[in-house]
Every structure is written in structure tokens, then in C-alpha cells.
Amino acid sequence: KKEAIGKSHAKIILIGEHSVVYGHPAIAFPIDSIPMTVTISTITNGIRINSEFYKGSLKEAPVNLLGIKRLIEAVCKKLATGPVNIQINFTSEIPSERGMGSSAAVSIALIKSLYNYFEAPLTKQEMFELSTIEETITHGNPSGIDTATVSSEAPVWFIHKQAPGPIKMNLDGYLIIADSGIRGQTDVAVNSVRQMVNQDQNARAAIGNLGQLTTETKATLEKNDLNHLGTLLNHAQQQLDYLGINIPRTEHLIQVANRSGSLGSKLTGSGLGGCIIALADNHASALKIANALENAGAVNTWIETL
Ligand code: PMV
């Protein structure tokens, strides 16, 4: 009886969501304090799934697991030499559909666990190609930033269709992440921004501004200038707001963060719900902001050191 394990973690986008779809860069951080683990053990009766959402045979899995199903089938076809009899257990602390990369994290942890189980070497290239199977079914045509970041241990500089690059960080600060509790649908948000971009030249300008702000953010992360980073995040939020993906609940949380001492606050991820991020220069201030956000209705908050 064999056992195998695969791990990944959550991610947040610091800046550059949506504009990354149009070829601009984005910066994303791995959040390894919010893990995703997949374990596999040998059983006798086919492939079975054991997750919070579904327990049962892979054959009868519901349609929202189609991406995972196709991914498992693809890996088994590639690596298995005979019938596959395994139970796949998913343990996740990543809330789903909040822009924290839960679906990409599932794919990456799943691919790693299956390759471990079949004792096959896994290249980065193979991992990205395989994760595209799931992400394309779940998200349509994603830029790939989620996959790159949930499989990275370090901050990621990401440009669509390019290998992710490193980011130099020379900052002492805290990032507060707050979950609005509202599910954001990446494909809906990306399509609604695309419609605006097609019709409105100010929306095209907003996308360009986000690209520039992202490049400036990269330079700011190398200096210890938290105040300027906060200003850049606020400016990015104005652009995202113009693009129509900031709903009243996230706007409220952003205002609460700013009133509670945040140096800068914005949406993170595709918007229309999901999470916001806020910046603090010390731990006491980060705690104060996180408490205020929870009192204002955030269903969960996390404090990360930069
Ligand atoms: O999955 P989310 O909510 O983190 O959003 C992904 C970021 C977008 O730029 C909105 C879409 C993409 O594919 O890059």
C-alpha cells in the first residue's frame, strides 16, 4: 500500500490584475501560511475523491470537478501502466473563488501528488502544461499568474506567455488580506472588463495605467518606501474601480482599512467580490486594520509579513 503527497499554497496579486490579461506585468505573492495538501493512498476499487465538496468515485464526480477529473485522467494516461486504484484526499485552507488561487493550488498539489505516487520526475514545464487542463476548464483563458504563484516560494513578476521572473524585496511591512465573503467569478469579471476595454477609451487608459503602476511598484519594492507603495496601491484601486469590478462590499472594506491606518488598499484578484489587501508599517497597526475589517463584515483576515 503506497502513500504520496503533494503541496501548494494560496496566492494574492499585489498589483496588475486584469491589465496582465492585456500583456502588462503583474506582481503576485505566494501565501504559504494558507496551504493546500493532496494525499494519495492505494485502495482496491478505482479512483475515489475525498474532499470537502465531494466524496465518491471520480466517474460520478459533479460537473464543477470536471477540470480536476480531466487532469487526473491525463496524468494517469501518461504515467499509469495498468488500472489505477487510488483515493485522492484534498485538504485546503484556501477559500474558493476569492482570488486566492484555490483552483490553481488544487491542480498543482494534485499534479505533484500523482507524480509522487507514480514515482515519476516532474519538470516545471510539464507541471504548467498539465495545470492548464484544469485551469482552462475552470477559468476559460487564464493568464497563468495563479499557477505560477501557487507553485512558487518567492514573489513573482509575471508577464503572460513568459517565464515568471523574481522580484527583489527590500521592505519591512505587513499586508492584511480580508475576505469579503462574496464569491468572485474570474471569467465573469474578465469578460466584463473586456467589454469595457472594447468600447471605452478611458478603460483602455486604465489598463495602461495599471501596467505603469505595476512597473513602478517593482522599483518601489526594492527600496524601503512603504508610503509610496501604499500610494501606488491606492492609484491601482482607482483604476480597478473605473473598470467596474469593485462592488459596494469591497469598497466598504477598502474605506474601513484606509480609515484604520492602512497606507494603501485595493482589491486583489478579479474582483466582483473576493478579497481586498491593505498595507501597514507595523504589526500593531496591521492587527488594528484586521480587527476593523472583521468588525466591518470581512469573513476572514490574514496578516502576512512582506
Ligand atoms: O483568479 P483571480 O481572481 O486571482 O484573478 C486572476 C487575475 C486576472 O488578471 C483578473 C485574470 C487572469 O487570468 O490573469
Residues whose N, C-alpha, C, O or C-beta is under 5 A from the ligand:
A	BS01	PMV	G16 E17 H18 V20 V21 G99 M100 N141 P142 S143 G144 I145 T186 G269 S270
